[in-house]
């Protein structure tokens, strides 16, 4: 896993959350896995969108802001075309953008009860 400074990761998380907020993403949370052994990432950021077009707009805006601010591209992008669950993998931060119905179905945040969760106001 790529290691980054704590300051850099917090700046990138803030940038991602602000990008989601600007595109009117809802129910934004982060899950902190940094103190969990063998975790897949240090952080997950999860949000909901009302439509596929909004999901794609959120993903595009996050990508633009992270490229511009930090010179990073996601290592992997999944689900962009159908936009029901878009995943942007930045290695130490993985962003999940769900349509509301898919988020309720998968309940991703409930699978990681041992992670520290933070909610962000819209």
N, C-alpha and C positions, 0 to 999 in steps of 0.2 A: 504494500500500500504506500502511496506517495505521502511523505510527511511534509507538513507545512507548519509555519509558525502559528501559534495560537491567535496572534493578532490578525494575521492574514485570513485565517479561516473565519473568524468572527466578522471581519469586514466583508468577506464574500457572502456569508449568511445574511448579513444586514442588506447587502445589495440585492440578493435573491428575494428576500422578503419584501423589500420596497418595490421591486419590479412586479411581484405578484399583486401587491396592493394597488399599484398604479393601473393594472389591468383588471382590477375589481375581482381578483380571486378571493375565495371565501374560506373560512374555517382553517386558517393557516396555523400549522404547528411545526415545531422541530422536535426531533428525537435525538438525544445525545447518547451515543454509544461509546464515547471515548474511554469510559472506565469499564467496558465490558470486553472480556477476553475473546479473541477470535471473531470479532464483529466484522460484518461485510463492509462497513464504512464507519466514519466517525460521526456523521450526522445524516439523518433523513430530514428533508423538508417536505411536508405534505400539504396540499391545498385542494380545493374543489372549484369547479367551473360549471357554469350553467349550460354550455354548448360546446360542440367540437371546435367551432371557430374561436371561442374564447380560450379553450385549452391550448390551441395552436398559437394564439396571440400571446398568451402567457409564456409559453415555451420559447417563442421567438424573441420576446423582450428580455427574458432571463439570459438567453444566449448572447444577445447583443450587449447587454450590460456587463456580463462577465468577460466577454472578449475585449470590450472597450476599456474596462477598468483594471483587468488583471491579465490580459493577453492569453486567456485560456479558452480552449474548446472542450466540449464534453468528450470524454473517452468513448462514450456509447450513448446513442439515443434509440429508444424503443417506443413504438406505439404512436408515432406522430401522424401517420396517415389516417388511421381510424379515430384517433384523438379521444378515445374513451379513458385511457390511462397512458399518459405520456411519462416516460422516465428519462431524465437527463442525468447521466452518471459522470460526475467530476472526480471520481475516485474517493476522496475523503468526504464529499458531500453528494448525496443522491437526492434529486428532486423528483417528487411524484405529483403529477397533476391529474386529478381524477374528475370525470363527470360525476355529479352528485350521486346518481344512482349506483355507479360502479364503486364509489368510495363506501357507500353504505353496505354494499354487498361484500366487498373484500375486507373491510374493517382492519386495514393494515396496521394502524396505530395500536390496536388491541393485541396484536401478535407480539409486540415488543414492550410488555408491561414493565420490564426491568430497566428500560431506558428512561432517562430524565426527559420529561416532556415540558415544552414551553409553548404557550398559546400567544398568538399575536393578534392585536386588535386590527380591524379593517380600517 
